[in-house]
Amino acid sequence: MKKISDSAVRRLALYQRFLQEAADAGLDTISSGDLAERGGTTSAQVRKDLSLFGSFGKRGLGYEVQELLREIREILGVDRTWKVALVGAGKIGSALFSYRDFQKRGFRISAAFDSDPAKVGSDMGGVTVRADEEMDRRLRDEGIEMVIVAVPAEAAQAVVDRVVNAGVRAILNFAPVRLRVPRGVALRNVDLTLELEGLSFALTGR
Amino acid sequence: MKKISDSAVRRLALYQRFLQEAADAGLDTISSGDLAERGGTTSAQVRKDLSLFGSFGKRGLGYEVQELLREIREILGVDRTWKVALVGAGKIGSALFSYRDFQKRGFRISAAFDSDPAKVGSDMGGVTVRADEEMDRRLRDEGIEMVIVAVPAEAAQAVVDRVVNAGVRAILNFAPVRLRVPRGVALRNVDLTLELEGLSFALTGR
């Protein structure tokens, strides 16, 4: 099957949210135009995105909300709960830990690690922060599937190498540094300053 | 001049960081291959990106680090300090406030607002959290150029409407909701759950 671009996956995730809202509001069907508006795109793009995965909707009738929602959730793999660990329990890490939207969407942070002895042993919403040295073993023992890295830039690559060695194949990185992972490991970077630089560029108006 | 894509701006910001590191390490010149590695792209793409803004580098000699760094900083508009306000002093907001990389790269959060009376008046690293009702006036009076929105999803659109009315033309949104802004206002969304959904898709391996 065709390789799906990051931007297509992103749009699918946005369609999913709109479908969930439509379902909550009791709507039965939805048009590609409505989905397009939500995804910041065109009706044609919506139809193209969905056609990558099969045949949905009927011309002139739109999409069945519940059916399409179920399909997209399955495609995205969010029709289940994922076991997530947090590495780095500093300010950003703690904020992420208590980010309600993760839990609501099936991403359950069930382990947290930090190298600062002052943080080890503390409780974050029912999860005990563990020492850095315990990380490798616990990632395996607890069957962690995704790791959120929120450590300083200079520590991030070493953490990621260990996480990968412990068998984790999906990493969300908040450290402002470019990381290397082997083929087969999914890595996403959230680079907050880069976003502000994008705004700065827009304002500078060159 | 040609419209520059978001992804090109993103790569420029990454080149900038590598150039800064190279400058700090005392390097005089750098090749497009080195920049490509940092930007996660190809030498050809680097040359294409830079050619959008003028003629840099000499064939076979690479780019002059200091010159290119200065140029890219000017292009991105990060050769100056920006006045930033934070709306929403909850966990994510507070973490962003103390995010060292913002300050280091010229984004100075000089005002903070919250609607929670318990937070109003508290000090965040020298900045006093102000009441929501003071926001519109202070954004104008203090000449705020960018706003970081870290309020709950249901409050975000109303905040953004007010921010735009107060003359701010650049918004970084952390609320998990799609916002509308008028033409001429730059909006970037950091949607943390979307990133995890991207990883979930990658692991599901469809």
Interface residues (C-beta under 8 A of the other chain):
Chain A: M1 I4 D6 V9 R10 L12 A13 L14 Q16 R38 G40 F53 I75 L76 G77 V78 W82 V84 K91 I92 S94 A95 L96 S98 Y99 D101 F102 R105 F107 E145 M146 R169 A170 I171 L172 P176 R178 A186 R188 V190 L192 T193 L194 E195 L196 E197 G198 L199 S200 F201 A202 L203 T204 R206
Chain B: M1 I4 D6 V9 R10 L12 A13 L14 Q16 R17 R38 G40 F53 I75 L76 G77 V78 W82 V84 K91 I92 S94 A95 L96 S98 Y99 D101 F102 R105 F107 E145 M146 R169 A170 I171 L172 P176 R178 A186 R188 V190 L192 T193 L194 E195 L196 E197 G198 L199 S200 F201 A202 L203 T204 R206
